[in-house]
Amino acid sequence: MAYVTYDKAKWHWGAETAPTDIPQENGATHIAFFFRWCMERKLYSKEFAADFSADFARMDDSFDYRGFFFRDMDGVLDSDALNAAGKAFAKAYYTKFAKTHGWYLQDYADFVSDKLGEKDFNNAYFYIENSPQNYAEVKQIIDRRYEEFLEFKKAGKSADK
């Protein structure tokens, strides 16, 4: 599988609607949540694990995944960080797989709307706190989509449509 960039913090922070009164890192909370979920599911590549073995030993509930994402991954979630299963899911979930399942940014927008009561996702998602509670809620959404993805694959359907 070719190199793929799934998401970049600068795509969000550099947007015209990005607020200037908060830290840049806030624009990547959603990416850090997805990255953390991938790490917890062991969907990382062997090379990535080897490159960051000291950090992997510390990745628990108190680990600063968003800080790591900025500091060590330059704010970029790409295919080099993931194994084959992780790449397949990230590719499917960051696009509209099968047109019948949700995709990550829409699921996150719905989460933001529910959480903040705000319909303008383009600005509101910057204000979601990088907290264990918010991650737990987003994790449930990703878990559900991953199960749907596995069922989709099991049925022999392609996520590339």
NUNU-581998 format. One record per residue (C-alpha): z, y, x; residue in three letters; residue number from 1; chain. Coordinates in steps of 0.001 Angstrom, whole numbers, plus 500000, padded with zeros to 6 digits. Layout:
# NUNU-581998
<site zz="Z" yy="Y" xx="X" rest="ALA" nr="NUM" kette="A"/>
...
END
This chain:
# NUNU-581998
<site zz="500000" yy="500000" xx="500000" rest="MET" nr="1" kette="A"/>
<site zz="499061" yy="503420" xx="501336" rest="ALA" nr="2" kette="A"/>
<site zz="501578" yy="506107" xx="502172" rest="TYR" nr="3" kette="A"/>
<site zz="502704" yy="507928" xx="499025" rest="VAL" nr="4" kette="A"/>
<site zz="504884" yy="510976" xx="498505" rest="THR" nr="5" kette="A"/>
<site zz="506713" yy="510578" xx="495202" rest="TYR" nr="6" kette="A"/>
<site zz="508624" yy="513848" xx="495148" rest="ASP" nr="7" kette="A"/>
<site zz="509497" yy="516771" xx="497412" rest="LYS" nr="8" kette="A"/>
<site zz="512305" yy="519254" xx="497053" rest="ALA" nr="9" kette="A"/>
<site zz="510000" yy="522120" xx="498015" rest="LYS" nr="10" kette="A"/>
<site zz="507730" yy="521333" xx="495058" rest="TRP" nr="11" kette="A"/>
<site zz="510626" yy="522302" xx="492821" rest="HIS" nr="12" kette="A"/>
<site zz="512302" yy="524985" xx="494863" rest="TRP" nr="13" kette="A"/>
<site zz="508943" yy="526627" xx="495534" rest="GLY" nr="14" kette="A"/>
<site zz="508035" yy="526787" xx="491843" rest="ALA" nr="15" kette="A"/>
<site zz="507569" yy="530201" xx="490242" rest="GLU" nr="16" kette="A"/>
<site zz="510362" yy="529466" xx="487769" rest="THR" nr="17" kette="A"/>
<site zz="512869" yy="528428" xx="490436" rest="ALA" nr="18" kette="A"/>
<site zz="516050" yy="530490" xx="490234" rest="PRO" nr="19" kette="A"/>
<site zz="517062" yy="532425" xx="493330" rest="THR" nr="20" kette="A"/>
<site zz="520779" yy="532663" xx="492552" rest="ASP" nr="21" kette="A"/>
<site zz="521655" yy="529049" xx="493471" rest="ILE" nr="22" kette="A"/>
<site zz="521277" yy="526829" xx="496552" rest="PRO" nr="23" kette="A"/>
<site zz="517888" yy="525226" xx="497199" rest="GLN" nr="24" kette="A"/>
<site zz="519502" yy="521787" xx="497108" rest="GLU" nr="25" kette="A"/>
<site zz="519954" yy="522135" xx="493352" rest="ASN" nr="26" kette="A"/>
<site zz="516195" yy="521719" xx="492964" rest="GLY" nr="27" kette="A"/>
<site zz="516430" yy="518197" xx="494353" rest="ALA" nr="28" kette="A"/>
<site zz="519423" yy="516762" xx="492524" rest="THR" nr="29" kette="A"/>
<site zz="517085" yy="514671" xx="490382" rest="HIS" nr="30" kette="A"/>
<site zz="515358" yy="513272" xx="493483" rest="ILE" nr="31" kette="A"/>
<site zz="518684" yy="512479" xx="495124" rest="ALA" nr="32" kette="A"/>
<site zz="519797" yy="510637" xx="491987" rest="PHE" nr="33" kette="A"/>
<site zz="516640" yy="508494" xx="492065" rest="PHE" nr="34" kette="A"/>
<site zz="516998" yy="507946" xx="495818" rest="PHE" nr="35" kette="A"/>
<site zz="520628" yy="506876" xx="495393" rest="ARG" nr="36" kette="A"/>
<site zz="519648" yy="504454" xx="492641" rest="TRP" nr="37" kette="A"/>
<site zz="517035" yy="502914" xx="494954" rest="CYS" nr="38" kette="A"/>
<site zz="519578" yy="502558" xx="497746" rest="MET" nr="39" kette="A"/>
<site zz="522105" yy="500904" xx="495435" rest="GLU" nr="40" kette="A"/>
<site zz="519434" yy="498476" xx="494204" rest="ARG" nr="41" kette="A"/>
<site zz="518502" yy="497677" xx="497808" rest="LYS" nr="42" kette="A"/>
<site zz="514942" yy="498846" xx="497249" rest="LEU" nr="43" kette="A"/>
<site zz="514749" yy="500400" xx="500726" rest="TYR" nr="44" kette="A"/>
<site zz="512476" yy="499263" xx="503525" rest="SER" nr="45" kette="A"/>
<site zz="513800" yy="497381" xx="506547" rest="LYS" nr="46" kette="A"/>
<site zz="512561" yy="500175" xx="508781" rest="GLU" nr="47" kette="A"/>
<site zz="514397" yy="502805" xx="506778" rest="PHE" nr="48" kette="A"/>
<site zz="517598" yy="500734" xx="506887" rest="ALA" nr="49" kette="A"/>
<site zz="517249" yy="500280" xx="510643" rest="ALA" nr="50" kette="A"/>
<site zz="516590" yy="503982" xx="511245" rest="ASP" nr="51" kette="A"/>
<site zz="519690" yy="504982" xx="509284" rest="PHE" nr="52" kette="A"/>
<site zz="522002" yy="501996" xx="509819" rest="SER" nr="53" kette="A"/>
<site zz="525052" yy="504168" xx="510546" rest="ALA" nr="54" kette="A"/>
<site zz="524525" yy="506037" xx="507283" rest="ASP" nr="55" kette="A"/>
<site zz="524001" yy="502820" xx="505321" rest="PHE" nr="56" kette="A"/>
<site zz="527467" yy="501681" xx="506325" rest="ALA" nr="57" kette="A"/>
<site zz="528861" yy="504817" xx="504658" rest="ARG" nr="58" kette="A"/>
<site zz="526765" yy="504788" xx="501473" rest="MET" nr="59" kette="A"/>
<site zz="529331" yy="504446" xx="498722" rest="ASP" nr="60" kette="A"/>
<site zz="530377" yy="506491" xx="495698" rest="ASP" nr="61" kette="A"/>
<site zz="531624" yy="509347" xx="497890" rest="SER" nr="62" kette="A"/>
<site zz="528521" yy="509522" xx="500109" rest="PHE" nr="63" kette="A"/>
<site zz="526514" yy="512768" xx="499881" rest="ASP" nr="64" kette="A"/>
<site zz="523100" yy="511343" xx="498975" rest="TYR" nr="65" kette="A"/>
<site zz="521632" yy="514773" xx="498269" rest="ARG" nr="66" kette="A"/>
<site zz="522825" yy="516073" xx="501634" rest="GLY" nr="67" kette="A"/>
<site zz="521354" yy="513021" xx="503356" rest="PHE" nr="68" kette="A"/>
<site zz="518098" yy="513498" xx="501453" rest="PHE" nr="69" kette="A"/>
<site zz="517779" yy="517051" xx="502802" rest="PHE" nr="70" kette="A"/>
<site zz="519197" yy="516504" xx="506260" rest="ARG" nr="71" kette="A"/>
<site zz="517632" yy="513187" xx="507204" rest="ASP" nr="72" kette="A"/>
<site zz="514625" yy="512854" xx="504904" rest="MET" nr="73" kette="A"/>
<site zz="513504" yy="516499" xx="505052" rest="ASP" nr="74" kette="A"/>
<site zz="513721" yy="516699" xx="501264" rest="GLY" nr="75" kette="A"/>
<site zz="510891" yy="514189" xx="500806" rest="VAL" nr="76" kette="A"/>
<site zz="510993" yy="510898" xx="498906" rest="LEU" nr="77" kette="A"/>
<site zz="508103" yy="508794" xx="500155" rest="ASP" nr="78" kette="A"/>
<site zz="506947" yy="505210" xx="500378" rest="SER" nr="79" kette="A"/>
<site zz="508269" yy="504773" xx="503941" rest="ASP" nr="80" kette="A"/>
<site zz="511812" yy="504694" xx="502560" rest="ALA" nr="81" kette="A"/>
<site zz="511115" yy="501883" xx="500092" rest="LEU" nr="82" kette="A"/>
<site zz="510298" yy="498181" xx="500182" rest="ASN" nr="83" kette="A"/>
<site zz="507445" yy="496663" xx="498142" rest="ALA" nr="84" kette="A"/>
<site zz="509544" yy="496379" xx="494964" rest="ALA" nr="85" kette="A"/>
<site zz="510834" yy="499930" xx="495371" rest="GLY" nr="86" kette="A"/>
<site zz="507323" yy="501284" xx="495949" rest="LYS" nr="87" kette="A"/>
<site zz="505987" yy="499521" xx="492866" rest="ALA" nr="88" kette="A"/>
<site zz="508744" yy="500881" xx="490654" rest="PHE" nr="89" kette="A"/>
<site zz="508672" yy="504409" xx="492109" rest="ALA" nr="90" kette="A"/>
<site zz="504901" yy="504563" xx="491722" rest="LYS" nr="91" kette="A"/>
<site zz="505136" yy="503403" xx="488115" rest="ALA" nr="92" kette="A"/>
<site zz="508145" yy="505511" xx="487162" rest="TYR" nr="93" kette="A"/>
<site zz="506893" yy="508692" xx="488790" rest="TYR" nr="94" kette="A"/>
<site zz="503696" yy="508288" xx="486775" rest="THR" nr="95" kette="A"/>
<site zz="503294" yy="507394" xx="483127" rest="LYS" nr="96" kette="A"/>
<site zz="503238" yy="503609" xx="483358" rest="PHE" nr="97" kette="A"/>
<site zz="501356" yy="501957" xx="480523" rest="ALA" nr="98" kette="A"/>
<site zz="501584" yy="505132" xx="478433" rest="LYS" nr="99" kette="A"/>
<site zz="504272" yy="503344" xx="476416" rest="THR" nr="100" kette="A"/>
<site zz="507238" yy="503850" xx="478739" rest="HIS" nr="101" kette="A"/>
<site zz="508940" yy="506968" xx="479956" rest="GLY" nr="102" kette="A"/>
<site zz="508430" yy="508470" xx="483334" rest="TRP" nr="103" kette="A"/>
<site zz="511171" yy="509804" xx="485535" rest="TYR" nr="104" kette="A"/>
<site zz="510646" yy="513535" xx="485238" rest="LEU" nr="105" kette="A"/>
<site zz="510394" yy="513335" xx="481451" rest="GLN" nr="106" kette="A"/>
<site zz="513506" yy="511152" xx="481251" rest="ASP" nr="107" kette="A"/>
<site zz="515312" yy="513641" xx="483479" rest="TYR" nr="108" kette="A"/>
<site zz="514101" yy="516553" xx="481339" rest="ALA" nr="109" kette="A"/>
<site zz="515495" yy="514804" xx="478263" rest="ASP" nr="110" kette="A"/>
<site zz="518806" yy="514265" xx="480098" rest="PHE" nr="111" kette="A"/>
<site zz="518924" yy="517965" xx="481020" rest="VAL" nr="112" kette="A"/>
<site zz="518176" yy="519003" xx="477447" rest="SER" nr="113" kette="A"/>
<site zz="520925" yy="516763" xx="476109" rest="ASP" nr="114" kette="A"/>
<site zz="523403" yy="517795" xx="478788" rest="LYS" nr="115" kette="A"/>
<site zz="522869" yy="521531" xx="478749" rest="LEU" nr="116" kette="A"/>
<site zz="521429" yy="522027" xx="475300" rest="GLY" nr="117" kette="A"/>
<site zz="518568" yy="523765" xx="477052" rest="GLU" nr="118" kette="A"/>
<site zz="514945" yy="523175" xx="476106" rest="LYS" nr="119" kette="A"/>
<site zz="513408" yy="525008" xx="479079" rest="ASP" nr="120" kette="A"/>
<site zz="513413" yy="522197" xx="481617" rest="PHE" nr="121" kette="A"/>
<site zz="511470" yy="524257" xx="484155" rest="ASN" nr="122" kette="A"/>
<site zz="514583" yy="526269" xx="484895" rest="ASN" nr="123" kette="A"/>
<site zz="517510" yy="524342" xx="483417" rest="ALA" nr="124" kette="A"/>
<site zz="517342" yy="521278" xx="485650" rest="TYR" nr="125" kette="A"/>
<site zz="518388" yy="523398" xx="488633" rest="PHE" nr="126" kette="A"/>
<site zz="521788" yy="523766" xx="486989" rest="TYR" nr="127" kette="A"/>
<site zz="522665" yy="520061" xx="486681" rest="ILE" nr="128" kette="A"/>
<site zz="525653" yy="519426" xx="488890" rest="GLU" nr="129" kette="A"/>
<site zz="525291" yy="516841" xx="491655" rest="ASN" nr="130" kette="A"/>
<site zz="528292" yy="514910" xx="490358" rest="SER" nr="131" kette="A"/>
<site zz="529278" yy="511251" xx="490015" rest="PRO" nr="132" kette="A"/>
<site zz="529412" yy="511669" xx="486245" rest="GLN" nr="133" kette="A"/>
<site zz="525884" yy="513038" xx="486006" rest="ASN" nr="134" kette="A"/>
<site zz="524605" yy="510374" xx="488374" rest="TYR" nr="135" kette="A"/>
<site zz="526235" yy="507663" xx="486234" rest="ALA" nr="136" kette="A"/>
<site zz="524392" yy="508959" xx="483175" rest="GLU" nr="137" kette="A"/>
<site zz="521047" yy="509191" xx="484961" rest="VAL" nr="138" kette="A"/>
<site zz="521638" yy="505751" xx="486508" rest="LYS" nr="139" kette="A"/>
<site zz="521841" yy="504254" xx="483017" rest="GLN" nr="140" kette="A"/>
<site zz="518467" yy="505791" xx="482168" rest="ILE" nr="141" kette="A"/>
<site zz="516863" yy="504489" xx="485364" rest="ILE" nr="142" kette="A"/>
<site zz="518432" yy="501054" xx="484865" rest="ASP" nr="143" kette="A"/>
<site zz="516887" yy="500850" xx="481399" rest="ARG" nr="144" kette="A"/>
<site zz="513469" yy="501901" xx="482661" rest="ARG" nr="145" kette="A"/>
<site zz="513674" yy="499424" xx="485534" rest="TYR" nr="146" kette="A"/>
<site zz="514375" yy="496583" xx="483114" rest="GLU" nr="147" kette="A"/>
<site zz="511401" yy="497722" xx="481017" rest="GLU" nr="148" kette="A"/>
<site zz="509286" yy="497846" xx="484167" rest="PHE" nr="149" kette="A"/>
<site zz="510290" yy="494298" xx="485139" rest="LEU" nr="150" kette="A"/>
<site zz="509464" yy="493050" xx="481643" rest="GLU" nr="151" kette="A"/>
<site zz="506170" yy="494898" xx="481796" rest="PHE" nr="152" kette="A"/>
<site zz="505309" yy="493248" xx="485110" rest="LYS" nr="153" kette="A"/>
<site zz="506491" yy="489850" xx="483858" rest="LYS" nr="154" kette="A"/>
<site zz="504066" yy="490162" xx="480950" rest="ALA" nr="155" kette="A"/>
<site zz="501323" yy="490520" xx="483549" rest="GLY" nr="156" kette="A"/>
<site zz="500483" yy="494123" xx="482785" rest="LYS" nr="157" kette="A"/>
<site zz="499507" yy="496625" xx="485411" rest="SER" nr="158" kette="A"/>
<site zz="501606" yy="499732" xx="485888" rest="ALA" nr="159" kette="A"/>
<site zz="498580" yy="501578" xx="487257" rest="ASP" nr="160" kette="A"/>
<site zz="496981" yy="502301" xx="483868" rest="LYS" nr="161" kette="A"/>
END
